Amino acid sequence: MTASERWWRDAVVYQVYPRSFSDGSGDGEGDLAGVRARLPYLADLGVDAIWLNPFYPSPQADGGYDVIDYRDVDPRFGTLADVDALIADAAALGIRIIVDVVPNHCSVEHPWFKAALAAGPGSPERERFLFRDGGPDGAPPNNWQSMFGGPAWTQVPDGQWYLHLWDSSQPDFNWRDPEVPALFEDVLRFWLDRGVAGIRVDVALGLFKAEGLPDLGEGMPTVGPGVPYVAQPETLETFASWRKLLDSYPPDVFPGARAAVLEAWFDDRDFMAPYMAHGQLHQVFNLGMLGTPWSAADLRKAVDLALDVCGDSETRAPWVLENHDFPRLVTRLGIDQELVRNPTIEVMQGKVDVDLALGRRRARAAALLLLGLPGSAYLYQGQELGLNEHLDIPADRRQDPLFTVSGGMIIGRDGCRVPLPWSGDAAPYGFTEGAGTWLPQPADWAALTVEAQAADEGSTLALYKTAIRIRRATEGLGDGALEWRDAGPDVLSFVRDGVLAVTVNLGDAPVELPAGEHVLTSGPLDGGLLPRDTAAWTRLP
Ligand code: GLC
């Protein structure tokens, strides 16, 4: 395969959370018309592709990851015609579209689940899900816990229980029932036929559960090797067949293959290697940096681990510093970094001191690290604006099941899903023509709007734009080699393909930069030295 056929290896992918990106209809929620209208912004930013979080019909019990119909659009987001128009308009600007596929579970409102409830125990309708009888003492069928807390089982009126590894509104499919893989093959074809360039596979390692649904062993971690609902061998067969399906699609508007990226946590080479083997899907997200503190040693470890896990496989690490499931980078980097390493209950409640100026400074440096690493880079909407987590959303406005299921103990993920600020001095900051927004925006985002930052050469938006432009123009950035330079224990420093050095100073004292042209810095240099919490790209002579 040629480099452009393997576009996914070094693409800059922008993640759009449709409900919060831009509102075209004036109802206070973002939609596909809003995304379409803002495509010129994304083209100007320089991204290669857009990953859209789910926009399918859904009661939105878990931000659209509770799907009623995998082959349609929720009216709140638009219509299938809007998707087609979005794909076409994006293609005209050189931007690919990636859609989210949610194969582990659906919504309790999905017609299959309704049919399963109506049909009763032992029916083929129930076979599509994981219904079981409970224990003799009224206990659930096994000891598995939901990722949102509480048992992973809910009892229905006839006495049986159904499995849901996530919210009780998200029943898990039974992937051993042939109707389930057949449904998802259709779903893949449906979107590939419409011209999407890629898919993101939600909860990718969860599809199959061990036969007999055995208890989770005492003291076992809830994810990882050996867990009975993670990475069963049949998953590999499914993904190999999906790879064949994707490969059977000829290049359409763009040169190159249709690609897939798996949502999975990896921190173990042996565990992940089979998913990166020849004939498997293209990429596995590398999410480790989401929980890594601002420390040279920890970040280097995270980078080395990802490079080691990917090894010389076809995949390249898709680096992620933010997504819709994690607190914003600026906020994470603006708190005591011990709390990133070991989050306390206070952190999960949002009761924590944040130094936003420090967080922003570090987040700007982190941007040059992200875009300087070998592989593709994912940006979550608003990351390019340096948005902070909105920690003060009133309880009655919060939507995340993490908040509700925990009885309000954990604030959950709403704070990174707040509608984007586009323009103006006050909420709704140009997000909608309507009166309000579905989640409230902070009162102090006027300086962070796209409008304000577009007019400021020193803005975080300008930094991302310049970095992406240089990345595109520089052979060796993106999909090239990385070689570490020794620059002391508090400095991350590496050279890409012998051409460009990336240096990030995480220590207190300013440090020397390699000789060459400093083509981009995340903040001003100090007498030629790189100050703390600052990064530089240096073109070597
Ligand atoms: C993934 C999504 C997350 C969702 C979960 C269950 O981890 O990123 O937002 O809650 O799957 O679908």
Residues whose N, C-alpha, C, O or C-beta is under 5 A from the ligand:
A	BS01	GLC	D62 Y65 W166 D202 V203 D325
